[in-house]
Amino acid sequence: MDTVIFSGRVSKTEMLHERRRWYDRLVKSGKLDDFRVKDEWFQWKNIARTFGYLFFGLGLVLLALIVYAMISRLVH
């Protein structure tokens, strides 16, 4: 689960792994320090991840119920 959608923050490790070209452009232009912030989000990351998986699971259950309702409607 990518928690960037909740916080808008990317760790340096994630940035190097997933957004390498963006990181290289920031380093080359000298603007990397303008985007650097203290990571206060770390303590909330697990909570956001838990809610993300919970809502994903809820979506799957609702999808299964919709498919079940459609199939049962076709059978009758």
GULUM-363352 format. One line per field, with one value per atom (N, C-alpha, C): x, y, z; atom name. Coordinates in Angstrom, 3 decimals, padded with zeros to 6 digits. Each point is the difference from the previous one (the first is absolute). Example, Ala and Ser with C-alpha at 12.3 -4.5 7.8 and 13.67 -1.06 7.14 Angstrom:
X (013.190 | -000.890 | 000.900 | -000.350 | 000.820 | -000.770)
Y (-005.690 | 001.190 | 001.200 | 001.050 | 001.190 | 001.090)
Z (007.800 | 000.000 | 000.000 | -000.720 | 000.060 | 000.730)
atom (N | CA | C | N | CA | C)
This chain:
X (000.852 | -000.852 | 000.898 | -000.244 | 000.777 | -000.700 | 000.603 | -000.635 | 000.204 | 000.628 | 000.193 | -001.352 | -001.018 | -001.321 | -000.595 | 000.424 | -000.513 | 000.839 | 001.317 | 000.889 | 000.598 | 000.142 | 000.662 | 001.517 | 000.517 | 001.433 | 000.599 | 001.226 | 000.724 | 001.340 | 000.357 | 001.315 | 001.073 | 001.222 | 001.102 | 000.202 | -000.145 | 000.143 | -001.041 | -001.270 | -001.055 | 000.223 | 000.441 | 000.219 | 001.103 | 001.072 | 001.083 | -000.436 | -000.868 | -000.447 | -001.089 | -000.982 | -001.165 | -000.037 | 000.688 | -000.059 | 001.406 | 000.841 | 001.418 | 000.227 | -000.711 | 000.216 | -000.366 | -001.079 | -000.398 | 001.078 | 000.492 | 001.065 | 001.243 | 000.390 | 001.183 | -000.194 | -001.208 | -000.263 | 000.080 | -000.525 | 000.067 | 001.438 | 000.793 | 001.405 | 000.753 | -000.235 | 000.699 | -000.339 | -001.274 | -000.410 | 000.303 | 000.384 | 000.316 | -001.223 | -001.144 | -001.247 | -000.435 | 000.834 | -000.379 | -000.294 | 000.819 | -000.198 | -001.283 | -000.511 | -001.267 | -001.179 | 000.131 | -001.087 | 000.172 | 001.115 | 000.286 | -000.778 | -000.700 | -000.751 | 000.312 | -000.226 | 000.173 | -001.134 | 000.318 | -001.008 | -000.756 | -001.051 | -000.887 | -001.094 | -000.048 | -001.049 | 000.268 | 001.231 | 000.380 | -000.893 | -000.360 | -000.823 | -001.419 | -000.467 | -001.357 | -000.046 | 001.149 | 000.073 | -000.710 | 000.208 | -000.643 | -001.511 | -000.458 | -001.446 | -000.608 | 000.648 | -000.492 | 000.017 | 001.035 | 000.089 | -001.120 | -000.291 | -001.081 | -001.332 | -000.289 | -001.251 | -000.052 | 001.120 | 000.045 | -000.366 | 000.588 | -000.321 | -001.447 | -000.468 | -001.383 | -000.979 | 000.222 | -000.891 | 000.139 | 001.204 | 000.183 | -000.791 | 000.079 | -000.767 | -001.493 | -000.441 | -001.419 | -000.441 | 000.839 | -000.313 | -000.141 | 000.872 | -000.089 | -001.278 | -000.369 | -001.248 | -001.194 | -000.037 | -001.109 | -000.050 | 001.161 | 000.040 | -000.567 | 000.378 | -000.517 | -001.517 | -000.511 | -001.446 | -000.730 | 000.588 | -000.607 | -000.052 | 001.095 | 000.030 | -001.010 | -000.084 | -000.978 | -001.424 | -000.292 | -001.341 | -000.327 | 000.976 | -000.232 | -000.241 | 000.774 | -000.161 | -001.311 | -000.350 | -001.266 | -001.197 | 000.129 | -001.082 | -000.171 | 001.114 | -000.071 | -000.578 | 000.242 | -000.483 | -001.515 | -000.544 | -001.454 | -000.688)
Y (-001.172 | 001.172 | 001.236 | 000.881 | 001.227 | 001.081 | 000.381 | 000.961 | 001.444 | 000.214 | 001.361 | 000.667 | -000.783 | 000.573 | 000.622 | -000.469 | 000.559 | 001.162 | -000.086 | 000.992 | 000.992 | -000.402 | 000.848 | 000.008 | -000.919 | -000.047 | -001.320 | 000.082 | -001.173 | -000.036 | -001.155 | -000.115 | -000.007 | 000.280 | 000.030 | -001.377 | -001.042 | -001.359 | -000.304 | 000.345 | -000.215 | 000.843 | 001.213 | 000.903 | -000.532 | -000.505 | -000.563 | -001.261 | -000.768 | -001.258 | 000.197 | 000.847 | 000.124 | 001.258 | 001.039 | 001.283 | 000.537 | -000.860 | 000.326 | 001.209 | 000.100 | 001.116 | 001.330 | 000.015 | 001.233 | 000.409 | -000.984 | 000.262 | 000.567 | -000.618 | 000.470 | 001.419 | 000.317 | 001.367 | 001.003 | -000.358 | 000.905 | 000.220 | -001.066 | 000.127 | 000.857 | -000.257 | 000.736 | 001.490 | 000.324 | 001.406 | 000.669 | -000.789 | 000.554 | 000.322 | -000.560 | 000.291 | -001.104 | -000.978 | -001.107 | 000.478 | 000.904 | 000.487 | 000.809 | 000.572 | 000.737 | -000.924 | -001.268 | -000.965 | -000.880 | 000.121 | -000.849 | 000.498 | -000.906 | 000.327 | -001.047 | 000.365 | -000.946 | -001.006 | -001.265 | -001.046 | -000.187 | 000.754 | -000.164 | -001.001 | -000.439 | -000.899 | -001.439 | -000.343 | -001.382 | -000.654 | 000.728 | -000.587 | -000.300 | 000.667 | -000.215 | -000.967 | -000.386 | -000.804 | -001.352 | -000.667 | -001.296 | 000.131 | 001.072 | 000.223 | 000.222 | 000.807 | 000.254 | -001.280 | -000.796 | -001.262 | -000.948 | -000.055 | -000.850 | 000.425 | 001.294 | 000.483 | -000.248 | 000.142 | -000.260 | -001.434 | -000.952 | -001.409 | -000.309 | 000.634 | -000.199 | 000.449 | 001.171 | 000.502 | -000.791 | -000.486 | -000.860 | -001.295 | -000.597 | -001.216 | 000.246 | 001.140 | 000.347 | 000.129 | 000.591 | 000.118 | -001.363 | -000.933 | -001.353 | -000.705 | 000.173 | -000.601 | 000.595 | 001.306 | 000.634 | -000.452 | -000.153 | -000.491 | -001.417 | -000.846 | -001.372 | 000.005 | 000.864 | 000.071 | 000.499 | 000.929 | 000.499 | -001.113 | -000.730 | -001.104 | -001.064 | -000.316 | -000.981 | 000.460 | 001.262 | 000.523 | -000.071 | 000.299 | -000.058 | -001.424 | -000.939 | -001.408 | -000.553 | 000.296 | -000.511 | 000.616 | 001.205 | 000.652 | -000.670 | -000.414 | -000.661 | -001.400 | -000.683 | -001.367 | -000.027 | 000.965 | 000.023 | 000.544)
Z (000.000 | 000.000 | 000.000 | -000.924 | -000.108 | 000.831 | 001.121 | 000.901 | -000.426 | -001.145 | -000.507 | -000.250 | -000.336 | -000.254 | 001.254 | 001.167 | 001.246 | 000.515 | -000.196 | 000.611 | -000.979 | -001.248 | -000.975 | 000.171 | 000.793 | 000.286 | -000.463 | -000.497 | -000.472 | 000.709 | 000.535 | 000.631 | -001.083 | 000.412 | -000.955 | -000.627 | 000.792 | -000.510 | -001.066 | 000.285 | -000.978 | -001.251 | 000.204 | -001.129 | -000.907 | 000.588 | -000.805 | -000.732 | 000.616 | -000.593 | -001.048 | 000.284 | -000.864 | -000.856 | 000.419 | -000.711 | -000.245 | -000.523 | -000.153 | -000.915 | -001.115 | -000.931 | 000.643 | 000.771 | 000.689 | 001.000 | 000.764 | 000.973 | -000.697 | -001.101 | -000.735 | -000.520 | -000.481 | -000.474 | 001.138 | 001.173 | 001.149 | 000.455 | 000.017 | 000.396 | -001.008 | -001.278 | -001.054 | 000.025 | 000.293 | 000.027 | 001.343 | 001.004 | 001.316 | 000.832 | -000.346 | 000.707 | 000.967 | 000.208 | 000.877 | 001.418 | 000.523 | 001.368 | 000.152 | -001.083 | 000.063 | 000.286 | -000.377 | 000.164 | 001.228 | 000.676 | 001.151 | 001.220 | 000.676 | 001.221 | 001.061 | 001.226 | 001.102 | -000.073 | 000.172 | -000.121 | 001.309 | 000.143 | 001.160 | -000.317 | -001.235 | -000.462 | 000.423 | 000.342 | 000.269 | 001.045 | 001.038 | 001.063 | -000.462 | -001.046 | -000.505 | -001.181 | -000.495 | -001.212 | 000.163 | 001.113 | 000.222 | 000.118 | 000.616 | 000.111 | -001.378 | -000.817 | -001.360 | -000.824 | 000.154 | -000.739 | 000.425 | 001.294 | 000.500 | -000.583 | 000.025 | -000.575 | -001.504 | -000.680 | -001.433 | -000.318 | 000.716 | -000.226 | 000.406 | 001.066 | 000.428 | -001.091 | -000.555 | -001.042 | -001.298 | -000.299 | -001.163 | 000.167 | 001.187 | 000.284 | -000.074 | 000.522 | -000.069 | -001.457 | -000.831 | -001.421 | -000.657 | 000.350 | -000.561 | 000.439 | 001.267 | 000.497 | -000.730 | -000.161 | -000.717 | -001.456 | -000.632 | -001.371 | -000.081 | 000.943 | 000.028 | 000.188 | 000.865 | 000.211 | -001.251 | -000.714 | -001.242 | -001.043 | -000.136 | -000.960 | 000.397 | 001.282 | 000.486 | -000.303 | 000.239 | -000.266 | -001.499 | -000.841 | -001.443 | -000.471 | 000.511 | -000.398 | 000.505 | 001.242 | 000.544 | -000.725 | -000.484 | -000.762 | -001.361 | -000.612 | -001.306 | 000.093 | 001.110 | 000.184 | 000.184 | 000.664 | 000.256 | -001.165)
atom (N | CA | C | N | CA | C | N | CA | C | N | CA | C | N | CA | C | N | CA | C | N | CA | C | N | CA | C | N | CA | C | N | CA | C | N | CA | C | N | CA | C | N | CA | C | N | CA | C | N | CA | C | N | CA | C | N | CA | C | N | CA | C | N | CA | C | N | CA | C | N | CA | C | N | CA | C | N | CA | C | N | CA | C | N | CA | C | N | CA | C | N | CA | C | N | CA | C | N | CA | C | N | CA | C | N | CA | C | N | CA | C | N | CA | C | N | CA | C | N | CA | C | N | CA | C | N | CA | C | N | CA | C | N | CA | C | N | CA | C | N | CA | C | N | CA | C | N | CA | C | N | CA | C | N | CA | C | N | CA | C | N | CA | C | N | CA | C | N | CA | C | N | CA | C | N | CA | C | N | CA | C | N | CA | C | N | CA | C | N | CA | C | N | CA | C | N | CA | C | N | CA | C | N | CA | C | N | CA | C | N | CA | C | N | CA | C | N | CA | C | N | CA | C | N | CA | C | N | CA | C | N | CA | C | N | CA | C | N | CA | C | N | CA | C | N | CA | C | N | CA | C | N | CA | C | N | CA | C | N | CA | C | N | CA | C)
